[in-house]
């Protein structure tokens, strides 16, 4: 690893906590997300802007430099120090006209002139119809910056039309970041001690521009119809406002509440909320209200957070709200108009379907705005200016079984989820329980956690219950424990064989392995009946694991028979351009070459490994496009002479590629295979066709699919277990 001082560093110039400022909070979140995703290969430091000569902020060790916003000479001095730091490769200036000294913050301009490092400027406010000084400042920013980031698409139009900026290639849109939270949380109102109340909320630093008085004036007729309504006004007065005006605005709101006799229906929380508190209150909120009076407001962190938490939102028609609340993601109301706010609240409280639809739409947009996605976008921009590091993430999320466990009851793992909540109506499948059994046993092999033994038993018990006397299996079980099929698919049979074989060779307690052996031995009798290639591939993988424990000629013979069948299919369908077993690519493609690698490990037949390499290399060239894994879409697949479908892409297919590449690496020791496994895993972490995280760090689950514009918000068993299998496989090989 590089020495700390020699590692590439991004310096963020901004206000920074504990200074109470929205831009400070934004920068802290951005720095944290960049560090979480890309540190230690890329480090972050902060140049903190202090107000009015203050130097008493108790900054953390991220702050390497401090600057008084009014100290003209300080800007030059700091610039020279930055120039002397070889490891600082780029400076990201978080810009708002009010946080730098001088006329509209023009003290920043000498700094921009003096710094010799590449500069990226993030514009937090883009004021329409600017005065000449603001035009001059923005013009200078574009002259000196290598890139300019905006957080609303409307900003791009304003910059072009109102500021007369012609250098459009420098402008990048990256949405305001939001925390990654589940769509539903458990007992959210109990957590904030407001059980039984219908919660309206507004949060943020208080000032007269918030327009909160108009939301309060809308309440009297609402509480007559819905007396359980409570309006939470959360946040302390903005420090700069408090210095000039004291608490006059807050006091006026308190007086208004008393005048309207709303003491039981409005509550003020006069404090600077932590992120955890914001999330707790937003999760408990039924309707979020943003009654801002600034129609030119181009970005709102509070509104962004409400979107990220999937709230039904009512907002005045600010520039930002008009953009993000389009497509039925919220309701726009008039400025300074309590009646329109009242009507919107009543509409949502009276129409649960409309409210739920808005919540879903808001949350869907919010997935594009989560901080891991924003961090990845920033790195792409920074890398386009100066290569800082690869954008493939090699620091993987911690392994969490929480969502898998939440999907599991005493029968098995439930098939589907509504968002992150198990959907019991969908029952269970052998496919899912077989996958879950492998994941739980693999986790036990790595971590030896005794907590896993119970769920391993549950999944294995499901396989045993689903097995018929002839060794075959049912696949579909409803919630009432009735099988819905006479016999499951060949694929489900192959997955059961794969799972029971894996457990036989694992380190789980002996009694569990004995049961797995019983299931495997009973099932293997039917292996010669298989017709479909993927079922044969799954079975070969099961045979391989069983063979690791029990080396006998019967296993070798069965593996050889199945592998010969795949070899014949390959010879019939492959050509110079199409190195594949079928005239089409469909699902779980990686399992076919993986099985051939493992067939070679059992039989030592060289033709199997040659086919494995050729077919996996063909998959690599087909699926790795411009440095990303681009899976075959299930809406049409990819036929040899036809058009390739790109959507919808499925987590199970990404996981099969990760596992296939890792198997190839473990057998051949060819590092390219390991690199491709890591690249394929990054599909889950946002390096995919739409640059969105598929793994939900908040729940430990994985979203069900990736479509052309968005993701499927449900987190069912197949997707979550597929992610875990990929993640555990990387963990496993990293410990060898």
Secondary structure, DSSP 4 states (H G I P E B T S, - for coil): ---GGGSEEEEEEE--TTS--HHHHHHHHHHHHHHHHHTTTEEEEEEEEESTT-------TTEEEEEETT-HHHHHHHHHHHHH-TTEEEEEEEE-TTSSSSGGGTTHHHHHHH--SEEEEEES---SS--HHHHHHHHHHHHH-SEEEESSHHHHHHHHHTS----GGGEEE-PPPB----SS-TTHHHHTT-TTPEEEEEES-B-GGG-HHHHHHTHHHHHHH-TTEEEEEE-PBPHHHHHHHTTHHHHHHHHHHHHTT-TTTEEEE-S---HHHHHHHHHH-SEEEE--S-TT----HHHHHHHHTT-EEEEE--HHHHHHTTTTTSEEE-TT-HHHHHHHHHHHHH-HHHHHHHHHHHHHHHHHHBHHHHHHHHHHHHHHHS--S-SS--SPPPP--HHHHHTB-SS-BEEEEETTEEEEEEEEEHHHHHHHHHHHHHHHHHH--GGGHHHHHHHHHHHHHHB-TTS-B--EE-TTS-BS-SS--HHHHHHHHHHHHHHHTS-S-HHHHHHHHHHHHHHGGGGGG--SHHHHHHHHHHHHHHHHHS--HHHHHHHHHHHHHHHHHHHHH--SS--SSSSEE-SSTHHHHHHHHHHHHHH--HHHHHHHHHHHHHHHHHHEETTEE-PPPTTT-EETTSPPP--SB-HHHHHHHHHHHHHHHHHH--HHHHHHHHHHHTTTTT-STT----EETTTTEE-SEE-SS-EE----HHHHHHHHHHHHHHHHHHT-
